[in-house]
Amino acid sequence: MSNGGEAGVPRRPVTKWWLVGTVALTVLVEFCGAVMIWFVASDGWAGYPLLASGALLLLGVLWSIWALFGLIRYRAHPLSAVAPVLAAVAVGLVYSGAAERSGWQLSKGALAAAAVECAESSEPARIGLYLVERVHRYGAECRFYTDGGLIDQVGFAYFPEGPPPERRASETSYRLYDGPWYRFTVRL
């Protein structure tokens, strides 16, 4: 009886250690993907997604060796395809901007409510998905500093009265994000 591969040549049964290793690699890939998605969606420290990307790359190399062994030894096992599919989905969500947009949509209402009051604070607090390090008011502008920058200070700025004024020599730059909301970067 044939289980795949060449006609008449039976497939070797999959060993427990190979199956456990495949599941472990898949769980590690999913964990790294979830870390990437969470820190991008929550505007967390930019180093974590970079570390998770590096780990995914390393796991991809390991998976390639593991899957090649499984292909030769067990004539391809469908479980081998799960890890690269999960990695592709995670990377796709991050690099397409879907993770960032989802985080924004889930947090926009809470940020808008906090922006109305714009109570200055130096205490870190979670607003929606975002861990806001501090809140400052600059005239009509309300800034929410997040931990999303690798070196520079970054966050969300709320301008209810229109776009930010142009400051040519300023170390702060703004990028329109959504309606009266802007992403800002303070170069250090």
C-alpha positions, 0 to 999 in steps of 0.5 A, a space after each residue: 500500500 502506498 501513502 504517497 510519493 512513488 507508486 508502490 514505495 510506502 512512506 516511512 512513519 513519522 517519528 515522535 521526535 520529528 513531530 515534536 520538533 516540528 510542533 515546537 518550531 511552529 509554536 516558536 514561529 507563531 510566538 515570534 509572529 505574535 510579538 511582531 504583530 503586538 509591538 507594531 499594533 501597540 506602538 511598542 519599542 521598535 527593537 522588539 519587532 526587529 528582534 522578533 524578525 531576526 528570530 523568525 529569520 533564524 527559525 526559517 533557516 532551522 525550519 528549512 533544514 528540518 523540513 528538508 530532513 522530513 521531506 527526504 526521510 518521510 516524503 514530505 509531511 503536511 505539518 512542515 508547511 504550517 510554520 512558513 505559512 504562519 510566518 508569512 501571515 505575520 510578516 504580511 500583517 506587519 509590513 502591509 500596515 494591517 497590524 498598525 491600522 488595527 492597533 489604531 482602530 482599536 485605540 482611537 476612541 480611547 485616545 480621542 477621549 483622553 485628548 479632549 481632557 489632555 491631562 498632562 502626565 509623566 506617569 506611563 498609562 495604557 490608553 487603548 493598546 498603546 502604552 503612553 509614556 507621558 502626555 503634554 499639552 502645547 497650546 492646542 496640541 495634545 501629545 501622547 508619547 509612546 515607546 515606539 521609537 528606537 532612538 527618537 521620541 515618537 507618538 501621536 499628536 492631536 490638533 483639533 484646530 487644524 494642522 500643526 504650524 510649520 517650524 523649519 528649524 524644529 527637531 519635531 516633525 509631523 506626519 498626518 495620520 487620521 483626521 486631526 491626528 498626526 504621528 510625531 517624531 522628536 529627533 534627539 
